[in-house]
Amino acid sequence: MFTGLMLNTWIAGTVVAVIAGVTGFFAVLRGSTFAAHAIPNGAFAGAAGATLLGFNPLAGLAVFSVAGALGIAGLSRRARNDVATALTLVLMLGVGALFVSWSTEYAQEAYSLLFGEVFGVSSDEVLPILILGAVSIAAIIVMFRPLLLSSALPEVAEARGISARRMELAFLLVMALATSMTVPVVGALLMFSLMIGPSAAARSVTARPVLAMTLAVVIALVTVWTGIVVSYESNWPLGFLVGVMGAFFFLAGRAYRSAAGRLKPRVA
Amino acid sequence: MHYVFEPGFFSSGPVHTALAVGAVIAITSAVVGVFTVIRGQSFAGHSLADIATTGGSGAFLVGVNQFWGFLAFGAGAAAFMEMIGVQRRRGRDVATGVVLGAALGLAALFLYLGTQSSSTTGASFTILFGSIFVITSSTVPALIVSALLALATVVVLARVLLLSALSPDIAAARGVPVRAVGAAFLMALAVSVALSAVIIGAVLSTALLIGPAATALRLVKSPVKAVITAAGLGVLAVWIGVVLAYDSYYWPPAGRGWPVSFFVVTLVVAGYLLSGLRRRDNRVAPQHQNDPEHACSPA
């Protein structure tokens, strides 16, 4: 279980979980759940296009996820945020459908991009995953304080000269970066569960930012590691396990909060 | 004429079905969509569509028509979202997201088990991206009845829906059961999304739901006019999409037709972007026309 290709799986899975925990924490805090869903999903189209043209799918993912982030940020300037996100997403998916229909033997590959192929991580892919992961983490650390302030108290941040719009764009770009790396591993649809489930659970347990973020990373790691083991044994898709465990942790967090809330009133 | 409508377009049975059913579905989606946009529930709409994927793949697994799977899972998920807190604006997106994540996991499992037993990978593609030309005539009555039910729900509740979207407090003070109304709307949303999932696919049905509605709300002010405009735009997008998809059979590179969903989505988004140009001209109008809250802020 810890040899050869499986070692790649463990490394990739671990990096993905850490990234998902860190970016997911901000996604939940900022209420950008929809964007967190839209960017990985739309990026799938990029991978489809890149495969069609014979490029590395990672390049396609990167281009489309960044384009998605810019599209959402650009359209939200003059429309409601959720409408902008929805339209950006469907446009990218529509293009994806076109690419998939053009290529002949793509259906299976489309499936693995949507739902992940964690056991197919090759040694060539591990290095880019590590580098992109490190860059995303570094970006989050650099803008940690302004991003936190702008997420929790946008007006105060604005008064201190932190542009909410610029912060939003920066955050979406980091999410795009993280996405292009994680989609081949856990799949476009499930990257989202991994970002939202653990972070939402962590937030219902504690309100302290750093603690909540650490907890989110830990829960994401537990989810992915358990998922890999169970998936290895049963051959069931990792995506299924990640999705269901994310929901389970969320409900557990909610149960904990309502139990704790009965003991002492919780200060928002 | 010949260049627009390829030979055989008007005599083809599947095309007739596609145009008729497509129009009914486009109208339902557009009408429900106007309220979805006003109520700020785009994410819920999109999630219900994605969750319908799970139903579609489950139906594929047990061998019944996809539409029933779309419908059953959509309605179930709507009920579940309502239960865990979709009615509160704050926790809503997260509640939606968690239900969505779990459902997508199930979809992965169903598709995996399905392809395991019958080795038809094309099925996952049909479920995700739809196929308007292969609607079986036995499902048509069911599609139309569900569409009418969803439409009737929204039309009957129209005034209450608007009021509870614009000001929940006033609505509650007037004795409107805000929560029940919200739940009924979520059900109508689930049905209309399941419908459009059949024609342009679960993943893309958001386009028909949000696109025409958002465009219409940019162009006209009153809700009634917006509903009519949105329905018109939706039908237009679906019909042009069908024509182009039919023509595209002769286009490069593959010679086997481009997907309808691609055309519909592109038309819908193009329409939205064009409507933005017009808005720029008479920009004196206040920006927050359709916003129940200052919905532009990220929080």
Boltz contact constraints between the chains, C-beta under 6 A:
constraints:
  - contact:
      token1: [A, 28]
      token2: [B, 94]
      max_distance: 6.0
  - contact:
      token1: [A, 30]
      token2: [B, 298]
      max_distance: 6.0
  - contact:
      token1: [A, 31]
      token2: [B, 93]
      max_distance: 6.0
  - contact:
      token1: [A, 31]
      token2: [B, 299]
      max_distance: 6.0
  - contact:
      token1: [A, 33]
      token2: [B, 93]
      max_distance: 6.0
  - contact:
      token1: [A, 33]
      token2: [B, 94]
      max_distance: 6.0
  - contact:
      token1: [A, 33]
      token2: [B, 97]
      max_distance: 6.0
  - contact:
      token1: [A, 34]
      token2: [B, 43]
      max_distance: 6.0
  - contact:
      token1: [A, 80]
      token2: [B, 295]
      max_distance: 6.0
  - contact:
      token1: [A, 82]
      token2: [B, 42]
      max_distance: 6.0
  - contact:
      token1: [A, 82]
      token2: [B, 43]
      max_distance: 6.0
  - contact:
      token1: [A, 83]
      token2: [B, 42]
      max_distance: 6.0
  - contact:
      token1: [A, 83]
      token2: [B, 210]
      max_distance: 6.0
  - contact:
      token1: [A, 83]
      token2: [B, 214]
      max_distance: 6.0
  - contact:
      token1: [A, 86]
      token2: [B, 42]
      max_distance: 6.0
  - contact:
      token1: [A, 86]
      token2: [B, 46]
      max_distance: 6.0
  - contact:
      token1: [A, 86]
      token2: [B, 206]
      max_distance: 6.0
  - contact:
      token1: [A, 86]
      token2: [B, 210]
      max_distance: 6.0
  - contact:
      token1: [A, 87]
      token2: [B, 269]
      max_distance: 6.0
  - contact:
      token1: [A, 87]
      token2: [B, 272]
      max_distance: 6.0
  - contact:
      token1: [A, 90]
      token2: [B, 204]
      max_distance: 6.0
  - contact:
      token1: [A, 90]
      token2: [B, 206]
      max_distance: 6.0
  - contact:
      token1: [A, 90]
      token2: [B, 207]
      max_distance: 6.0
  - contact:
      token1: [A, 90]
      token2: [B, 265]
      max_distance: 6.0
  - contact:
      token1: [A, 91]
      token2: [B, 269]
      max_distance: 6.0
  - contact:
      token1: [A, 93]
      token2: [B, 203]
      max_distance: 6.0
  - contact:
      token1: [A, 93]
      token2: [B, 204]
      max_distance: 6.0
  - contact:
      token1: [A, 94]
      token2: [B, 261]
      max_distance: 6.0
  - contact:
      token1: [A, 94]
      token2: [B, 262]
      max_distance: 6.0
  - contact:
      token1: [A, 94]
      token2: [B, 265]
      max_distance: 6.0
  - contact:
      token1: [A, 94]
      token2: [B, 266]
      max_distance: 6.0
  - contact:
      token1: [A, 97]
      token2: [B, 129]
      max_distance: 6.0
  - contact:
      token1: [A, 97]
      token2: [B, 259]
      max_distance: 6.0
  - contact:
      token1: [A, 97]
      token2: [B, 261]
      max_distance: 6.0
  - contact:
      token1: [A, 97]
      token2: [B, 262]
      max_distance: 6.0
  - contact:
      token1: [A, 98]
      token2: [B, 258]
      max_distance: 6.0
  - contact:
      token1: [A, 98]
      token2: [B, 262]
      max_distance: 6.0
  - contact:
      token1: [A, 101]
      token2: [B, 259]
      max_distance: 6.0
  - contact:
      token1: [A, 102]
      token2: [B, 254]
      max_distance: 6.0
  - contact:
      token1: [A, 107]
      token2: [B, 121]
      max_distance: 6.0
  - contact:
      token1: [A, 107]
      token2: [B, 122]
      max_distance: 6.0
  - contact:
      token1: [A, 107]
      token2: [B, 125]
      max_distance: 6.0
  - contact:
      token1: [A, 108]
      token2: [B, 121]
      max_distance: 6.0
  - contact:
      token1: [A, 111]
      token2: [B, 124]
      max_distance: 6.0
  - contact:
      token1: [A, 115]
      token2: [B, 108]
      max_distance: 6.0
  - contact:
      token1: [A, 168]
      token2: [B, 298]
      max_distance: 6.0
  - contact:
      token1: [A, 189]
      token2: [B, 104]
      max_distance: 6.0
  - contact:
      token1: [A, 193]
      token2: [B, 101]
      max_distance: 6.0
  - contact:
      token1: [A, 196]
      token2: [B, 97]
      max_distance: 6.0
  - contact:
      token1: [A, 196]
      token2: [B, 101]
      max_distance: 6.0
  - contact:
      token1: [A, 197]
      token2: [B, 101]
      max_distance: 6.0
  - contact:
      token1: [A, 200]
      token2: [B, 94]
      max_distance: 6.0
  - contact:
      token1: [A, 237]
      token2: [B, 108]
      max_distance: 6.0
  - contact:
      token1: [A, 237]
      token2: [B, 112]
      max_distance: 6.0
  - contact:
      token1: [A, 239]
      token2: [B, 105]
      max_distance: 6.0
  - contact:
      token1: [A, 239]
      token2: [B, 108]
      max_distance: 6.0
  - contact:
      token1: [A, 240]
      token2: [B, 105]
      max_distance: 6.0
  - contact:
      token1: [A, 240]
      token2: [B, 108]
      max_distance: 6.0
  - contact:
      token1: [A, 240]
      token2: [B, 109]
      max_distance: 6.0
  - contact:
      token1: [A, 243]
      token2: [B, 101]
      max_distance: 6.0
  - contact:
      token1: [A, 243]
      token2: [B, 102]
      max_distance: 6.0
  - contact:
      token1: [A, 243]
      token2: [B, 104]
      max_distance: 6.0
  - contact:
      token1: [A, 243]
      token2: [B, 105]
      max_distance: 6.0
  - contact:
      token1: [A, 244]
      token2: [B, 102]
      max_distance: 6.0
  - contact:
      token1: [A, 244]
      token2: [B, 105]
      max_distance: 6.0
  - contact:
      token1: [A, 246]
      token2: [B, 101]
      max_distance: 6.0
  - contact:
      token1: [A, 247]
      token2: [B, 98]
      max_distance: 6.0
  - contact:
      token1: [A, 247]
      token2: [B, 102]
      max_distance: 6.0
  - contact:
      token1: [A, 250]
      token2: [B, 98]
      max_distance: 6.0
